[in-house]
């Protein structure tokens, strides 16, 4: 994570100019945000500064360790865990990672031929 941060932490516009331009574009009024793959509470966060300015939002993070860090440091609502699986009435799994015609391996998944 630290290596990635060192590669991407610097803005093309400069560290001071980017927040200024974002603030100019979004305005002074508070709003709402959604950040998917929030990861670190502050480092490389696209929403941390907005939250400090009074915005409310949702942070979605599938990694439990990162979600715990987010809960400790941020006031936004945190959602964690793998993507929800949709099931039909017959009990077939609609797993996002597999084609519907192939078994996905989840418990109770039944694919009818």
C-alpha positions in Angstrom: 0.0 0.0 0.0 2.8 2.4 0.8 4.5 1.8 -2.5 1.3 2.5 -4.3 0.8 5.7 -2.3 4.3 6.9 -3.1 3.6 6.4 -6.8 0.2 8.0 -6.9 0.2 10.5 -3.9 1.4 13.4 -5.9 -1.2 15.2 -8.0 -0.3 16.3 -11.6 -1.6 19.8 -10.6 0.4 19.9 -7.3 -0.9 19.0 -3.8 -2.2 22.4 -3.0 -3.9 23.1 -6.4 -6.0 19.9 -6.7 -8.2 20.4 -3.5 -8.7 24.0 -4.6 -10.0 23.0 -8.0 -12.2 20.3 -6.6 -13.7 22.7 -4.1 -14.2 25.3 -6.9 -16.0 22.7 -9.0 -18.2 21.2 -6.3 -18.9 24.5 -4.5 -19.1 25.3 -0.8 -22.4 23.5 0.0 -22.2 20.1 1.7 -23.3 17.1 -0.3 -23.2 13.3 -0.3 -20.6 10.9 -1.7 -20.1 7.2 -2.4 -16.6 5.8 -2.5 -16.2 2.2 -3.7 -13.0 0.5 -2.7 -12.3 3.1 0.0 -9.3 1.1 1.4 -7.3 3.6 3.6 -9.3 6.2 5.6 -7.0 9.1 4.5 -4.2 8.0 2.2 -5.3 8.5 -1.4 -8.9 8.9 -0.3 -11.1 10.8 -2.8 -13.7 11.7 -0.1 -11.8 12.4 3.1 -11.5 16.1 2.5 -15.2 16.3 1.6 -16.1 14.6 4.8 -14.0 17.1 6.8 -16.0 19.9 5.1 -19.3 18.5 6.3 -20.3 16.1 3.6 -22.0 12.7 4.4 -21.5 9.5 2.6 -21.1 5.8 2.1 -17.7 4.0 2.0 -17.8 0.5 0.4 -14.8 -1.7 1.3 -14.7 -5.5 0.8 -11.6 -6.1 2.9 -12.5 -6.5 6.6 -9.1 -5.1 7.8 -9.6 -1.9 5.8 -13.2 -1.6 6.7 -12.2 -1.7 10.4 -9.7 1.1 9.9 -12.4 3.1 8.1 -14.8 2.6 11.0 -12.2 3.9 13.5 -11.2 7.0 11.5 -14.2 8.1 9.4 -17.8 9.0 10.3 -19.3 7.9 6.9 -21.4 4.8 6.9 -19.2 1.8 6.1 -20.3 -1.3 4.1 -18.0 -4.3 4.0 -17.9 -7.8 2.7 -18.1 -9.6 -0.6 -20.8 -8.5 -3.1 -24.2 -9.7 -2.3 -25.4 -12.8 -4.1 -28.8 -12.8 -5.7 -30.8 -16.0 -5.7 -33.8 -16.9 -7.7 -36.8 -18.6 -6.1 -35.4 -22.0 -7.3 -32.2 -21.3 -5.3 -29.9 -20.7 -8.2 -26.9 -18.5 -7.4 -26.5 -15.4 -9.6 -22.9 -15.1 -8.7 -21.3 -12.0 -10.2 -18.1 -13.9 -11.0 -19.5 -16.7 -13.2 -21.7 -17.2 -16.1 -25.3 -18.3 -15.0 -25.0 -21.6 -16.8 -21.9 -22.7 -14.8 -21.9 -23.8 -11.1 -20.1 -21.1 -9.0 -19.3 -23.3 -5.9 -21.3 -21.3 -3.4 -23.2 -23.5 -0.9 -26.7 -24.3 -2.0 -26.1 -23.2 -5.6 -28.1 -25.4 -8.0 -27.8 -25.0 -11.7 -30.5 -26.8 -13.6 -29.6 -28.2 -17.0 
